[in-house]
Amino acid sequence: MDALELELTVPLRSFALELTLAAGAETVALVGPSGAGKTTLLRTVAGLVRPVRGRVVCSGQVWFDGASGVDLRPEERSAGFVFQEYALFPHLSVERNVAFGGRQDGLLDRLGIAHLAKARPADLSGGERQRVALARALARAPKVLLLDEPMAALDPHTRGTVRAELHQLLRELELPTLLVTHDFEDACSLADRVGVLVDGRLRQLGTPDELLAAPADAFVASFAGGNVLRGHVRGLTPDRALTEVTLEDGTLVYSTDQGTGEVALVVYPWAVSVGREAPPDSALNHVHGEIASLVTVGNRVRARVGPLTAELTAASVRRLGLQVGERVVASFKATATRLL
Amino acid sequence: MSLKTSAIAHLAVLLVGTPAAYVLARRRFPGRGLVLTLIELPLVLPPAVAGIALLAAFGRYQLLGGTLSALGITVGFTQLAVILAVAFVESPFYLRGAVAAFETVDGTLLDAARTLGAAPARVFFRIALPLAAGGLGAASALALARGLGEFGATIIFAGSLQGVTQTLPLAIYAQFEQDFDLALAIGALFVVLGAALLLFLKLVPGWTRSSSSSPFRFAPSRSS
C-alpha cells in the first residue's frame, strides 16, 4: 500500500486540476509552468483548499473523501508544509517558530541551526530560513512532507550546497514527499520521480532518466531542457535506416526515431557540439548559424546557435576562442534525437 | 465618570471589535460589503443623529427599549446610555483600523500555523493578534480619543446630568457659560490627553518591533 494516495478534482481559474497520484516513501517532484496548479495540489493535500471531489489518503487514514464527506481540517492532518518564501513567523525566534509545530528535540541540531535558536527570521540568510522552515514542518512528526519551491528563495551560489543538504535530508527522512518546483534540474537532483504538470493535468510521471530518454511530448522535452525543433518528415533514407526531417528553416536532419507528418525533433544541449566547420566524425546533423549568445552556468557554457542550444565546457570555448556573432556549425548525431 | 464610561465603552469595543475585524479581514462572504458599510455609517452621521437613532432604538417606549424596560432595565439618560453612545460613535474608528491591520497580516502565515496543528483560535492569538498589534494599538488609541471627546450622541441619548451622565465634553459645554476658567481647565486636560495618545501612536511601531511573543498590551481576551 502506498503511503500517500491522491485522486483530486480542484477547479482553478481557467481549468481544473485533475490528478491521480500515489507515492510511497519517496520524493515526487512536480514541475511545470507557473499557474499549472502545483501549489494548489500541495494546499489541497494539506487541507487548505477543498477539492470538489476525490480522495486524499495518507498512511491508510482518509483525510478527504468527497463521496463520504470526510474532510479533516488542516490542523488534523499530519502534513509538514514548507511554504514558498518559507512563511516563518516574523515575531517569533527560530526556537519558538520550530516549537510552534511541536516537540523540537534535536531538530535544531539535526538541521544545523542550533546556534540560531534565539535569532529572528529577519536576521537569517535564505539557506538558514529554509532549514528553519524544514525543522518547523518536521516538528509535527508529519506523515507527508510538502515542499513548495524550496529552492526558489535562494541565491544561485548557495543553491548547490542547499540542494545537496536537502537531498540528503529527504533520503534520511523516508517520508512521502511532494516537492513543487519550476526548475527541472532541482527536480531531477532531489526527486526519485518527476511529474510534469501542465494546465492541471499530469503530462508525464517517471524517473528523471525516463523523462529525459522518452519525453511524452514536446512540452515535457522542452521543460526538461531539450531543444525542440519543429519540422516535417520527408521520408526515409534509401536504406530505410533513418528518418529525414525538414526543419522550418529548410535544414535537412536525420533521426533514428520513426515519425510521420509534422513532428517535434528533440535533442538535448549536451548532445550538441559546436565547431568552426562541420566535423569529419560520425555526427550526421549540422546546423549552420551565428552564435547568438554565450552564457556561463557554473563550469559550463550554454551557446545559442540558430534554433539550438549547445552545452559546452568552458575549456572548449576558450580553446576554440568562440565569440558571440561568429558563424559556426552545431552538430549532433542522429541517435541523439527523438521525434515526438 | 467620563474616564470610567469611556474605558468600559472602549473595552467593549475592543472585545467585540477585534474578533469581528479579524473575521471581516479574513473571510469573503456574501454581504461583507454591506456589513463594512454599516460599520462605517456612524462615521458619516452627525453625532446628534446617532443620538436620535439610539434614543429611537433604546428609548423607554421604543423598539428595544420597550423590551429592556419590561426586564427592568432603563437605558435612556443613564450611564449605560453614555457607554452605548460612546461605543456606537467610536466603534467605526477601531473597526476600520483593525480590519486594515488584520488585512496586512500575510495569509500564508495563518495557513502555515494551521498546517502546524494550530486550531483557528490558537492561530488568532499566537499569530494574527501579535502581528496586527501595531495597527490594532493605533486604531484603539484613535477610537479611545474619539470616545473621550464624544458629545453629540451623548447629550441627546444620555443627557447631561451632572455626576450621572455628564461626561467631560458635556462638562465643558455646561461650564463655559458659567465658569470659563473651569471649562478652560477641562479643555487643557483634553489637550494633554490627546497629546499623550498621539505620542503613544508615534511610539507604537517602536514597541511592536522590539516586542516579545506577546506584545499586545490591549489584548482583551488574553488570560496571561
Boltz contact constraints between the chains, C-beta under 6 A:
constraints:
  - contact:
      token1: [A, 46]
      token2: [B, 115]
      max_distance: 6.0
  - contact:
      token1: [A, 48]
      token2: [B, 111]
      max_distance: 6.0
  - contact:
      token1: [A, 74]
      token2: [B, 114]
      max_distance: 6.0
  - contact:
      token1: [A, 74]
      token2: [B, 115]
      max_distance: 6.0
  - contact:
      token1: [A, 75]
      token2: [B, 114]
      max_distance: 6.0
  - contact:
      token1: [A, 75]
      token2: [B, 117]
      max_distance: 6.0
  - contact:
      token1: [A, 75]
      token2: [B, 118]
      max_distance: 6.0
  - contact:
      token1: [A, 75]
      token2: [B, 119]
      max_distance: 6.0
  - contact:
      token1: [A, 79]
      token2: [B, 115]
      max_distance: 6.0
  - contact:
      token1: [A, 81]
      token2: [B, 115]
      max_distance: 6.0
  - contact:
      token1: [A, 83]
      token2: [B, 108]
      max_distance: 6.0
  - contact:
      token1: [A, 83]
      token2: [B, 112]
      max_distance: 6.0
  - contact:
      token1: [A, 87]
      token2: [B, 108]
      max_distance: 6.0
  - contact:
      token1: [A, 87]
      token2: [B, 109]
      max_distance: 6.0
  - contact:
      token1: [A, 87]
      token2: [B, 112]
      max_distance: 6.0
  - contact:
      token1: [A, 91]
      token2: [B, 130]
      max_distance: 6.0
  - contact:
      token1: [A, 92]
      token2: [B, 213]
      max_distance: 6.0
  - contact:
      token1: [A, 100]
      token2: [B, 116]
      max_distance: 6.0
  - contact:
      token1: [A, 101]
      token2: [B, 116]
      max_distance: 6.0
  - contact:
      token1: [A, 140]
      token2: [B, 117]
      max_distance: 6.0
